[in-house]
Amino acid sequence: MDKDNNEKLKKIDEKFAQWENLTLKKVLEKHPERRTEFVTTSSVPIKRLFIPTDVNDPSYFESLGFPGEYPFTRGVHPTMYRGRLWTMRMFSGFGSAEESNKRYKYLLEHGETGLSVAFDYPTLYGHDTDHQLAAGEFGKCGVAVSSLKDMEILMNKIPVDKITTSMTINGPAAIVWAFYIANGEKQGFSKAVLGGTIQNDILKEYIAQKSWIFPPKPSMRLIIDTFEYGFKHVPRWNTISISGYHIREAGSTAVQELAFTLANGLTYVQWAMDRGLDIDAFAPRLSFFFNAHNDLFEEIAKYRAARRIWAREMKDRFGAKKPRSWWLRFHTQTAGCSLTAQQPEINIVRTTIQALAAVLGGTQSLHTNSMDEAWALPSEKAARIALRTQQIIAHESGTINTMDPFGGSYYLESLTDQMEEETYNYFDKIESLGGVLDAIDKGFFQKEIADASYRYQKEIETHERTIVGVNDYILKEEKLTIPLLRMDPEGELRQLERLKKLRTDRDKGKWERALDGVKKAAEGDANLMPYILDAAKADATLGEICDVLRDVFGEYEEPPTF
């Protein structure tokens, strides 16, 4: 059989060479191609035609298989969207908790099926709204949450037992999660019914987004604490969303996004196992978060390669026994870095292509960016159009009627194989540097991303790459015609008054004992989550809890990289 197959492949190669010399050559002499080289968004060269000999692994069951079966290249669920659509989330949050709560209800009324919470920068850095470093930043890139009271307002009359909530929070993730759990319990729901995700991925913060608080090792301890607490007490919760999104937004290529994200994920698994946790207990609650950029096939290949690599590593490297532990489940957000301030309406088209890539790649959850996000946080109309984009793909495009519809495409399979190979090359480089934490200290990831970002921008400036409306198809006298979101000017004042009242009214003795418990637990080796949850219920603020941990753990300072 192998001999027959090799003969067939050899014959295809011969016929291909004949086609190039006879049919193609004549056409190129009269009508040359538009460019000497075609590349993906990540500047990977693309051949003009892909044939069976471009697919590295001819074994169907080793490289593809069936949906819902190892190696999950074609999807983690046997029926995919024929059985259940992806969760439609719109990344939302701005200004005060009251304003964001109103937006959540608006989106749910228009068909959103899960919430996704954005926090402002003071919250991301573990500071309360009245901290001096928070001045001028209230609610600018997300909602301000400084206490359990803010979380209660944020989730007021939201059915947290039925709706899953994803929260993009990292450095203070354990504390914000404690606010959410405490709020659910105050509403009368047990921890066991609460479902959602905390991003909780501190490694990509050191690599890309830069909103860290503590040094790497205590940060990793906090994350493993949430793993352990989650599978024991909050079983429906994904205690981490290992994120490539911000790595890509910082300027990485698709392969760098894939490789660095999976390397981070493998590091979290190793730390959890070193703690003594059973891999089959915590692995099913690991989730991922990827970017969807403009190159349709490159993005689809990235998701397929991610599933295959993760399944192999979990099964062969770590010895996970349950197939559910081999799954790579992921949320996708369309590429914010691809949106342009010029002609913002055409961002709807970019977002549609990116959302289509995520769906064709088998995402479990999707957020579509709004057309106005290069200017401001989304207006209601822009957010509704972005949500309708998902709904049209789901109900009108026909793309959900079969699973992995591009599977078997010579181009797609070749690209998937190539991404897998290059990802393992990066794994080898990272390992040679001592692993992810040492590679961060040495500036490896930061330099790789900076170089890729520079190359991409240079291609735009030299017109090697066309960005519609930016360096070609430009409107000389462009006027902004879309409405922009305006925040409530009284929101910050309400937040400051609420914080002041909370500090006055709370039980001082209970508050002091709770923070002392956090301090002693941090100084020892106990799981911090029960103590943080007690502090949240005692009305300790986000900044107060973080300050206790800062005193014990210190703060991280990034080493200079040249």
Secondary structure, 3 states (H helix, E strand, C coil): CHHHHHHHHHHHHHHHHHHHHHHHHHHHHHCCCCCCCEECCCCCEECCCCCHHHCCCCCHHHHCCCCCCCCCCCCCCCCHHHCCCCEEEEEECCECHHHHHHHHHHHHHCCCCEEEECECHHHHCCCCCCCHHHCCCCCCCCECCCCHHHHHHHCCCCCCCCCCEEECCCCCHHHHHHHHHHHHHHCCCCHHHCCEEECCCHHHHHHHHCCCCCCHHHHHHHHHHHHHHHHHHCCCEECEEEECHHHHHCCCCHHHHHHHHHHHHHHHHHHHHHHCCCHHHHHHHEEEEEEECCCHHHHHHHHHHHHHHHHHHHHHHCCCCCHHHHCCCEEEEECHHHCCCCCHHHHHHHHHHHHHHHHHCCCCEEECCCCCCCCCCCCHHHHHHHHHHHHHHHHCCCCCCCCCCCCCCHHHHHHHHHHHHHHHHHHHHHHHCCCHHHHHHCCHHHHHHHHHHHHHHHHHHCCCCCCECCCECCCCCCCCCCCCCCCCCCHHHHHHHHHHHHHHHCCHHHHHHHHHHHHHHHHCCCCCHHHHHHHHHCCCCHHHHHHHHHHHHCCCCCCCCC
